Amino acid sequence: MSALPTFPIGDLPAMWLRDNCPCAECRDPRSGQKLFQITALPTGLRVGSAGAAAGTAEPAVEVVWEPDGHRSVYPVAWLAANRPGRTDHGDLRTEHGKELWTARDIAGRLPAADWADYLDKPGVRARMLESVLRLGFMLLRAVPQREEQVLEVAETFGYVRETNYGKLFDVRVEPDPNNLAFTSVAITPHTDNPYRDPVPTLQLLHCLVNDADGGDSGLVDGFAAAAMLRREDPEAFEVLTRTPVPFVFRDAGTELRADRPLIGTDSLGRVREVRFNNRSISTLRLPAEELEHLYAAYRTFAELLLRPELQLDLRLTPGDCLVFDNTRLLHARTAFAQDGARHLQGCYADLDGLAGTLAVLRRADTLEPLVEMFAGAGTAEYLGEPVTMAQHMLQAGARAEAAGAPPHLVAAALLHDLGHVAGEVVTGLELMAGTDNRHSHTGADLLGRWFGPEVTEPVRLHVAAKRYLCAVEPDYYDQLSEASKYTLKVQGGVMTPEQAAEFAALPGAADAVAVRRWDEEAKDPNAGTPPFEHFLPLLAALARG
């Protein structure tokens, strides 16, 4: 084997590398499942030799193991994309796998699609399902207004979770309700079924009729609220994450109970679940001092959840179907007049089914739309700069690659301005006319069709990174082009010290700053750049599926 100095193997943990051997002796070629137990690997495992593999379609590394002489071949793109030490992987159900939002953040970019497009266009369906995982919800329009249609919506991505309410439930005024949801009274932000173990992770609400005066819906990002509580009152946050609360539901034929904290975290302290429903909290029997602390924290969180800036107001109209993450988003309803008709049908489903459906869609998807964007709309002028949009992004990607950046950052640099060229989502004309087109968000939203947060979040934050750098590096502003100085004003101007501190604490802030620096450097009309196809192997290795 020839030497392969461009990709070192010696610094990779031997057991990890061998455990990921892709050969047919180690993995079933049909299912991809491992054919060995970890205890079957030899003790004293070590790399005997490593070098470029011969006869492979793409660059690969061949490893010969000692002491057993087993041979493994690893694609270089796979090694680069999965190299140990990356912190962006892990449980994407936690706050670090989400985009936290307030009502203002969602303005102008509601994750909505027509039912016909959602059914017929895999790219639209993937974008909508990804919105549920990232933002916590999607809104489907023009869904047929017929009884039990909500079950068909759920079956497009998973399985209906049947409960004591049945496969579906009717949200309307009932003569003898066993739940306040089946009355006309106002309901404050809450999550459903906190008394279940496990709780249904998805809820669907399909509007059949809404002629009532009132009855508007609202959504609150519980993860964003929990993060806000952690910043503003760390002690209250700690109390709510460690104190189990008894959630109980009883009627003539049902008895349900789950003891869980109002804010659930994982082993690393990241928010993973919010259970908040004042109607379902039973009598607490903690020691008096603990009760005092719990009720103080409980009230603080409840008041925070009622802040107007956190609530996204929606009025569901006939044919709308709202799908949301019931472990993250709290939903609310204003009171409505009983003499007006209001009828929603709902059901429950689970996030794992939706995530699996999205993964299958991504597996079948190709990167061809990205190729077309670079070859088509990407050839347009780059908002007053001396290069085209495609030249600018290719230069940014090439600079990241030359700097030895990891693959996800090369991809983020390459694709950072995609929101300007994806015509059906947003263009740059509004931006140069003085209106922020939020291209960083819309581009990241679009890229979520293929890539995880390690790629999308630096794209989402690269505009904020410009505002941040101008705040913390006084000479950075002078490095901006005239067009970039102009758009800085449109995009909110230089951050305040408080805003800069909040930005720096975000998980993807450092990556976004790196992308921002390459962004500003990538405006040389005479610079040579590789074609977009040069980056396709790297992008394919990063694409989720």
Summary of the structure (lengths in Angstrom):
residues: 545
radius of gyration: 25.8
end to end distance: 32.2
largest distance: 81.4
contacts: 1726
relative contact order: 0.12
helix: 41%
strand: 19%
